[in-house]
């Protein structure tokens, strides 16, 4: 009973900040000092899911595509890099770690503006690939650091035992390595997805306004003063990230966080 009470309190405290967004999204008229909308309606949701709101659905698709591609590439590059940093000592390891932290500690505006000129020269500005690359600048270090933490406590002797029993390199990866690092991979993927999903400034600078994502559209709607539509888009913006977080939490809750510190 106590556990259910604690979970209920956590749920309420988490969901409560989103209640005003829900009320705004179903309001037609809401003026101060009224605590609740004077007139309820579905205009905002009708706008989002009809022809006039196709731009919002396109922004949702673009944001999801960018986050998915960024997460996939971040894992492909981050897993071997994290393994190397976690398992081995080599010359320049500390310098490498320092360079990986720079995109995290340097303001995103400075990073985006600094890379913008190079992207223009390389023909990557205002392109999908260019936006993915700028997102990787922020997501990849987090992925590498999470995977590095996993391999810091990893025992490679299990791989040797599998090889001695005749396992092929592919089977060692699938049957030995991957099951042992899967919690860390999920956490790294979650970090990458949420970071890419919420990028506004870097997408605006590198995308040049041609890559319309949900954060960019949301800022525009907030500036326009159409609060009901902004509330509806905010809930749509929150939903995929919330589902990804809950799915990973459910999986990690069942498997535990062994091997991660």
N, C-alpha and C positions, 0 to 999 in steps of 0.2 A: 504493500500500500504506500509506504514511504517512497519507494522508487517511482511509482506512478505519479505521485504528487510532485516529485522533483522534475520528472520529465514533462509534466504538464506546465509547471512554472517556467521551464526552459523554453517550451514551445510558445507560451504566451508572451514571454519577454522578447522572443525572436520575431514573432509575427506581429506584435503590437505596432512597431514602427511602420508597417506596411498598410495598416488599417486606413490612414488618411488617403493613401493612393487608391485603395479600393473604393472608398467613398467618392473621391473625385471622379473616378472613371465611370461611375453610375449616376452622376449628378447632372442636372440640367440648369439648376440655379442654386447657388450657395454663396451667401453674402454674410459678412461679419455683422453682428456677433453671434449668428446662429451656430449651434454646436454641430448640427447635422444639416445636410442639404435640404433646402425648402422644396425642391422639385427633383425627383429621380427620373432617370431616363437612360437609354442605351445608345445615344447619339455617338459617343466616343467609340464604342465597340463596333457600331455599324460602320463608322468611318474607317476603322482599322481593317475590317474584313470585307470591304467592298472595293469597287473599282477605284474610287477616289483615294483609297488608302493603300493601293498597290505598292507605292514607294516604301511604305513601312514594312510590308511583307518582303520586298526586295532587300531592304536593309537587314531584316532578320536573316534571310538566306546568306547575304554577304558576310555578316558577322559570324554566323555559324561556320561557313566555309573557311574563312580566315582562321578562326580559332581551331578548327579541326586540322587543317593543313599545318598550321604552326605547331600544334601539339605533336602531330605525327613526326614532322621533321626534327622537332626538339628532342623527341625520344630516340630517334634513329641516330642523331649525333651525340646526344647526352649520355646514353647508356655506355658506349665504349669509352667516352672521355671520362665519365665518372668512375668506371672500372679502373682505368689507368691511374687516375689520381688517388683512388682508394686503396689499391693493392700494391702499387709499385712506387719506389723512390727513384727519381731520375734528376739529372741536372736541369735547373730552371723550373722545378716544380713550384716553388714558392712564388716566383715571378708570374708563372701561369695563373696561379690562384689569385694573385693581385690583379692581373688584367681582367679576370673573370668577374671580379667584384666592381670594376669601374662602371659598367652600365647600370649597376644597382645603386651606387652611391652618388653618381653624377646625375643632376637633374635631367629628367626626360626631355625637356625643351632643348637643353644644350646638346644632348646626344642626337636628337632628331634634326636640329638645325645644322649640326656639324656634318651629318651624313647626307643631308638633302642635296648639297652641291655635288657630291660624288655620285649620287643616284641619278641626278640630271645628266651628268656626263656619260654615265653608263646606260642611259635610256631606261632606267628602272623607276623613275618618278612617275606617279599617276598610273601605276600598273599593279595588278594583283600580286605579282612576285615581289615587287618592291615593298609593298605593305607587309607581306609575310616576312621578308628579311628584316624590316625594322622591328616587327614584333618579336622575331627570334633574338634580336639584340637584348631584349629584356627578359624573355622567357628562358632562353637556353642556359644562362648562368644558374637560375634556380633549379632547373632540371639536373644540371651537372652536380651541383652541391648536394641535392637530395640523393642522387644515385651514388655519389662519393660516400655519403654517410652509410649507405647500405653496404657497400663493399669494404668499408673500414672494418666491419664486424663479420665479414664473409670469410669462410674457410674454403680455399681452393682445393683442399685435399679431396673433397667429394668429387671433383671433376676427374682427378687422377684415378680415383677408385672406379669411376664409371668407365674410363678409357681402358683400365686394366681388365675390365670385364667384357670388353669388346664393343662398347658403345661408340658410335660414329660421332664426329664433331657436331652434326645436326642434332642427334639425340641428346648429347651432353647439354646443348643449349636449351632444348625443349623440355627434357626430363629432369635436369639437375639445376641449371643456372636460373632459368625463368621462374620456376615455382618458388625458389628461395628469395628472389628479389621482387616478386610481384607486388607486395604491399608498397614498396618504395616506388615502383613504376607507377602505380595508381596515384600516389601522392604527387609525384612529379608531373604526371599528366594533368592532374587537377590544377596544380599551380599554373602550368602553361596555358591550359584552357581558359581559366578565369582571368589571367593577366591579358591574354590576347583578346578575350571577349570584351573586356572593359577599357581597352585602349581608345583614347579619344585624340589626344594631342598629336601623337606620332602618326596616327592614321590620317588626320587632317593635313599635316604638313607633307608627308610623303605621298598620300593619295591625291593631294591637290584639290579636294572637293569632289573628285570623280568617283572615289570609292565611298559610297554612302553606307555607313554602318549604323546600327541602332544608336550607339552613343552620340554620333554626330546628329542624327535626326532628333534625338531626344533633347539635346541642347538647343536645337532650332525651335522645337515646340515649346520649350520652357521660355525662350525669349519672345515667342509670339503671344504668350498670355493665354493660350488655349489649355487651361489646366485639366479639363476632363480627358482630352486626347493625350496630353502629356502623362497623366496618371495611368491610362490604359497602356501606353507604350512602355512606361516604367515597369509595370507588372509583367509585360511580355519580356522585357529585357532581363528581369530578375529570374524568371521561371527556368530557363535552361541551366543557368548557373546553380540555382537551388536544387534542381533535379540531379545535376552532376555531383553536387556536394553530398546530397542524401544517399545517392547510390553508392558512392565510394565509402561513405561512413558506414552504411549497412554491410558492405563487403568486408571492410576492415574490422568491423565489430565482430564478425563471425570468424575471421581468420586470425585476428590479433595483429600486433605490430612487432612481431619477432624480427630481430635483426636490424631494427631501426632505432636510432637514438637521436 
